[in-house]
Amino acid sequence: MTSTELISSNTLSATPSFNQTDELPAGGLDANHFDWQEVWYPIHYVKDLDKTKPTPFTLLDRKLVIWWDKNASVWRVFDDKCPHRLALLSEGRINEQGLIECPYHGWTFSGSGKCEFIPQQREGTNAEESKRACVTSLPTTVCQGLLFTYPGNPENAPKVKVPIIESLEDNSGEWVCIDTFRDLPYDALTLLENVLDASHVPFTHHGTVGNRNNAAPVELELVKSGRQGFTGIWEEGPRKGTLGKQDTLFIAPNFMTHDLTSKQFGRTLTVVYATPISKGKCRLFARFPFQFSSKLPKFFINLTPRWYSHTNQNTILEDDQIFLHYQERFLEEAGGSQNYTKACYLPTKADIYVNGLRQWVNDYDAEPFKDQPLPPPLPKEQLLDRYYSHTVHCGSCSKALANIQRLKMALGILTAIALILTPLAVTYREFLPILTLWILTGISFMSGASWLGLGILEKRFYQGSSLPSRNIQK
């Protein structure tokens, strides 16, 4: 099966299920072990990729390069390593023929990974035909705006289902979707554990998306569980039952949804993909599809710039980013998932999903980086970094930041000119109308104030606040 056929077949049949028959289950066939290699992973929103240059990404400690193959009109994912002298292909370019070119010696490769040209060899020789000259090409598919890749056995890829949001396929025209992503300084399992835990929202996210006054007993129930994940229900639901019941789905190893329908707001999904980068680091893809009972919220969401939504979502993520970074290190010191119920005291039903996730890890030997220690903890400034964890990878935020910086420069020049001309206008006021002086003063004030305001906004693309909303004294 060609890469193009693989893309088509997975796009059409990508619906996750616990009752797989003729397909291969994610995680391989070993009933006692879940293999994180044998899974489809999202690695980028397509809208944030640049077709003119290679993009690096790390998946399960494996360095990859994403690039647009214009000859086949598909996204490719290669090992980010030239077979010649092991240079990073992501530091190279896509040349005029639409081939990816190594930056070191100019070896070029087509979409299959085959070497097409070695500049250093003499005419009549054919070293490029050797298998040793090829780059490993991973299976890829695009579903619901996300680029997925499969790091395991490529022959298995067409048989393993891609975890997509099924509801969006059923009623695609009725939904409006907010999405974001960020590289987080903790494991994929820590991220899933956090999002599965609905009881932390009123406290951790007080002042952003939560309110302490909404805290109440949380009675969760596991409905079905197994090697492929679990389903659960919260019959009362959030906000003391005012919004209705909430259904939860975890599809192993890295996909989960909360599904909530209320009379006041309509249907809301919280969808999270936790893509493992390396030990102690993952990429979050968060999606929030809405079906509103009124058309007005959809109208305003569609008007909101994506970059503005991302700055607000980053603030929410930073509510718990610091203590989660340390929490998983405390768990490692206590023996990891195997000792989870000993390390953590879980007396209420609010922790049933969290316990279910850790039980899944233990039952199916499903540690993605088994026996690897966590790296040393990071300082708070790095934990709150936004630029390298999001902005530089986001098409909307990087463009907005560049526009803000250009506008700041223009305002700075305008302010400087006005400040220079104002004393001259005062000196020669008997020859100039008084209105000129007022105009120059107004320009100085307004452009200066705008420059300062843009400076505050600019910082939101670089760094989060060390003081979370829940701790602000009012």
Helices and strands as residue ranges (DSSP letters): H 3-13, E 41-45, G 46-48, E 55-59, E 62-69, E 74-79, G 89-91, E 93-94, E 100-101, E 108-109, E 115-117, G 127-129, G 131-133, E 137-138, E 140-143, E 146-149, G 157-159, H 166-170, G 172-174, E 176-184, H 188-196, G 198-200, H 201-204, G 212-214, E 220-226, E 229-234, G 239-241, E 246-251, E 255-262, E 266-278, E 281-291, H 295-303, H 306-333, G 336-339, H 340-343, G 349-351, H 352-363, H 380-383, G 391-393, H 395-427, H 434-459, G 469-471
